[in-house]
Amino acid sequence: MTTPPPPASSGDAAPAAASVSWLRLALIGLAGGFLSGLFGVGGGILMVPLLITFAAMDQRRASATSLAAIVPTAIAGSITYFANGEVDLLAALIVAIGGIIGAWAGARLLRRLPLGWLRWSFIVLLVIVAIRLIVVAPERGAGSVDYDVASVLGLIALGLVVGVASGLFGIGGGLVMVPAFIAFFGMGDLIAKGTSLAAMIPTAVSGTVTNVRGGLVDLRAGLIVGIAATLASFGGVALAFLLPADVAAWLFAALLLVAAAQLAVRAVRAGRAGRA
């Protein structure tokens, strides 16, 4: 992972990415930011493939640039949710601590675990969560976490899972956090989304600092995508408050299924490459 890309490949990718129009990058940011505000996710599940397809980035640079764009988007979205009383700051802090530990431990743990098994397990988890959201819609007026030893340990464990999943699959933790907050901690859909965005901020900042030092972030693209995503996140949050809880749950379930399909394609390709 630390080996730099070959000079020829890097040289080809950089000019191609630099030549991408600001309008195309802004459209990518608008799409990702809207999803971020609406569902409480990072938006990377959409921005990463769009940056690969339309900005001529490789997987690593697209993931790093998307993560950089997520920082202002998560801040803006969480502030909007917080202003409406839909953020549990303590839960966000506990999950963020677990996420930082998970990201650190996951890099070491994943070297020893069979990646194929982990990929397909996570895909199955996303499908199960999507089905549950369709069958059992969350309540709009449900409250925050009832804090005791079990819930605190559960939030830390959730953070660990988020950290490992983010490192392994290159996606934001919101895909895991939002349904987990709803299913296991009794949160309503809005407070789950707001808390998820707040919990993303320290992890996204930490990862972006590391990526910038490693030269993986396209700063021009990240700035344009980040500004557009931040602006679009306000519209996403506004729509989240307008949609009925069951409709929002069905739409989020559809996003989970799209994410599962995307990860399944990557898993199949990785398996074929390994056999080759």
C-alpha positions in Angstrom: 0.0 0.0 0.0 2.9 2.4 0.7 4.6 1.7 -2.7 4.2 4.8 -4.9 2.5 4.3 -8.3 4.7 3.9 -11.3 6.0 7.2 -12.7 4.4 6.7 -16.2 1.0 5.9 -14.7 1.1 8.8 -12.2 2.2 11.2 -14.9 -0.7 10.2 -17.2 -3.3 10.4 -14.4 -2.2 13.8 -13.1 -2.6 15.8 -16.3 -5.8 14.0 -17.1 -7.3 14.9 -13.7 -6.0 18.5 -13.9 -7.8 19.0 -17.3 -11.2 18.0 -15.9 -13.5 21.0 -16.1 -14.6 22.6 -12.9 -18.3 22.1 -13.9 -17.9 18.4 -14.1 -16.2 18.3 -10.7 -18.9 20.6 -9.3 -21.6 18.2 -10.6 -19.9 15.3 -8.8 -19.8 17.3 -5.6 -23.5 18.3 -5.9 -24.5 14.7 -6.3 -22.4 13.5 -3.3 -23.3 16.4 -1.1 -27.0 15.9 -1.7 -26.7 12.3 -0.7 -24.7 13.2 2.4 -27.3 15.6 3.7 -30.3 13.4 2.8 -29.0 10.1 4.3 -26.3 11.2 6.8 -23.6 9.4 4.8 -20.2 10.7 3.5 -21.3 10.7 -0.1 -18.1 8.8 -1.1 -20.1 5.8 -2.3 -21.2 8.0 -5.2 -18.3 10.4 -5.5 -15.5 7.8 -5.7 -16.8 6.0 -8.8 -17.7 9.3 -10.4 -14.2 10.7 -9.9 -12.8 7.5 -11.4 -15.1 7.6 -14.4 -15.3 11.3 -15.1 -12.1 12.8 -13.6 -9.6 10.1 -14.8 -8.5 9.3 -11.2 -7.3 5.9 -10.0 -9.0 4.2 -7.0 -6.6 5.5 -4.4 -6.6 9.2 -5.5 -10.4 9.2 -6.0 -10.9 7.8 -2.4 -8.5 10.3 -0.9 -10.0 13.3 -2.8 -13.5 12.2 -1.9 -12.6 12.0 1.7 -11.1 15.5 1.6 -14.4 16.8 0.1 -16.4 15.0 2.8 -14.8 17.1 5.6 -16.6 20.4 4.9 -19.7 18.5 3.8 -20.0 16.6 7.1 -19.4 19.8 9.1 -22.1 21.7 7.2 -24.6 18.9 7.4 -24.0 18.1 11.0 -24.4 21.8 12.0 -27.7 21.9 10.1 -29.0 18.8 11.9 -27.6 20.1 15.2 -29.5 23.5 14.8 -32.7 21.4 14.5 -31.9 19.4 17.6 -31.1 16.2 15.7 -27.5 15.4 16.8 -26.4 13.3 19.8 -23.0 14.7 20.4 -22.0 12.2 23.1 -22.8 9.3 20.9 -20.9 10.9 18.0 -17.9 11.4 20.2 -17.9 7.8 21.5 -18.3 6.4 18.0 -15.5 8.7 16.6 -13.1 7.4 19.3 -13.9 3.8 18.3 -13.6 4.7 14.7 -10.1 6.1 15.1 -9.0 3.0 17.0 -10.7 0.8 14.4 -8.9 2.5 11.5 -5.6 2.1 13.3 -6.2 -1.6 14.3 -8.0 -2.5 11.1 -4.9 -1.8 9.0 -3.0 -4.4 11.0 -5.9 -6.9 11.5 -6.8 -6.9 7.8 -3.3 -8.2 6.9 -4.1 -11.4 8.6 -7.8 -11.9 7.7 -9.0 -13.4 4.3 -10.1 -10.3 2.4 -12.5 -12.2 0.2 -14.5 -13.5 3.1 -14.6 -10.0 4.7 -15.8 -8.4 1.5 -18.7 -10.8 1.0 -19.6 -10.7 4.7 -19.9 -6.9 4.5 -22.0 -7.1 1.3 -24.4 -9.5 3.0 -24.6 -7.2 6.0 -25.6 -4.3 3.8 -28.3 -6.4 2.1 -29.7 -7.5 5.4 -29.8 -4.0 6.8 -31.5 -2.8 3.6 -34.2 -5.5 3.9 -34.8 -4.6 7.6 -35.2 -0.9 6.7 -37.8 -1.8 4.1 -39.7 -4.2 6.5 -39.4 -2.1 9.7 -39.4 1.6 9.1 -37.7 3.8 11.7 -39.7 6.2 13.9 -39.4 9.9 13.2 -39.8 11.0 16.8 -37.6 8.4 18.6 -35.0 9.7 21.0 -31.3 9.5 21.8 -29.3 6.7 23.4 -30.0 5.5 26.9 -26.5 5.6 28.2 -25.3 2.6 30.3 -22.2 0.4 30.2 -23.7 -1.8 27.4 -24.7 1.1 25.2 -21.3 2.8 25.6 -19.5 -0.5 24.7 -21.8 -0.9 21.8 -21.1 2.5 20.5 -17.3 1.9 20.8 -17.8 -1.4 19.0 -19.8 0.3 16.2 -16.9 2.8 15.8 -14.4 -0.1 15.5 -16.6 -1.6 12.8 -16.9 1.7 11.0 -13.1 2.2 11.1 -12.3 -1.2 9.8 -15.0 -1.0 7.1 -13.8 2.5 6.0 -10.2 1.2 5.7 -11.1 -2.0 3.9 -13.9 -0.8 1.5 -13.0 2.9 1.0 -16.5 4.1 2.0 -17.8 6.4 4.6 -19.1 5.2 7.9 -22.6 6.5 7.4 -23.7 3.4 5.6 -23.0 1.4 8.7 -23.7 4.1 11.4 -27.2 5.3 10.4 -28.9 1.9 10.3 -27.0 0.8 13.4 -28.1 3.8 15.3 -31.7 3.1 14.3 -31.7 -0.7 14.8 -29.6 -1.1 17.9 -29.7 2.2 19.8 -33.3 3.4 19.3 -32.6 6.6 17.4 -35.0 8.2 15.1 -34.0 8.5 11.5 -33.1 12.2 11.6 -31.0 12.1 14.8 -29.2 9.0 13.4 -28.3 10.9 10.3 -27.1 14.0 12.2 -25.1 12.0 14.7 -23.5 10.0 11.8 -22.3 13.2 10.1 -20.9 14.6 13.3 -19.0 11.3 14.0 -17.5 11.4 10.6 -15.7 14.7 11.0 -12.6 13.7 13.2 -12.1 10.5 11.2 -12.3 12.3 7.8 -10.0 15.0 9.0 -7.4 12.5 10.3 -7.5 10.5 7.1 -7.3 13.6 4.9 -4.2 14.9 6.7 -2.5 11.6 6.2 -3.5 11.5 2.5 -2.4 15.0 1.9 1.0 14.2 3.4 1.2 11.1 1.2 0.4 13.2 -2.0 -2.8 11.3 -2.7 -5.2 14.2 -2.7 -6.0 16.2 -5.9 -6.3 19.6 -4.1 -7.9 21.4 -7.0 -10.5 18.7 -7.5 -11.1 18.3 -3.7 -11.7 22.0 -3.3 -14.2 22.2 -6.1 -16.0 19.0 -5.2 -16.0 20.0 -1.5 -17.5 23.4 -2.1 -20.2 22.0 -4.3 -20.9 19.1 -1.9 -21.2 21.5 1.0 -23.8 23.7 -0.8 -25.8 20.7 -1.9 -25.8 19.1 1.6 -28.2 21.9 2.8 -30.7 20.8 0.2 -30.3 17.2 1.2 -30.9 18.0 4.9 -34.0 20.0 4.0 -35.4 17.1 2.0 -34.6 14.7 4.9 -36.9 16.7 7.2 -39.7 16.8 4.6 -39.7 13.1 3.7 -41.8 10.7 5.8 -39.7 8.3 7.8 -40.8 5.3 5.9 -40.1 6.9 2.5 -36.6 8.0 3.7 -36.0 4.4 4.9 -36.9 2.9 1.6 -34.6 5.4 -0.3 -31.8 4.6 2.1 -32.3 0.9 1.6 -32.0 1.5 -2.1 -28.7 3.3 -1.6 -27.5 0.3 0.5 -28.4 -2.1 -2.2 -26.5 0.1 -4.8 -23.5 0.1 -2.5 -23.7 -3.7 -2.0 -23.9 -4.1 -5.8 -20.9 -1.8 -6.3 -18.9 -3.7 -3.7 -19.9 -7.0 -5.2 -18.5 -5.9 -8.5 -15.2 -4.9 -6.9 -15.1 -8.2 -5.0 -15.6 -10.3 -8.2 -12.9 -8.3 -10.0 -10.5 -8.7 -7.1 -11.2 -12.4 -7.1 -10.5 -12.7 -10.8 -7.3 -10.7 -10.5 -6.2 -12.9 -7.6 -6.8 -16.1 -9.7 -5.0 -14.6 -12.7 
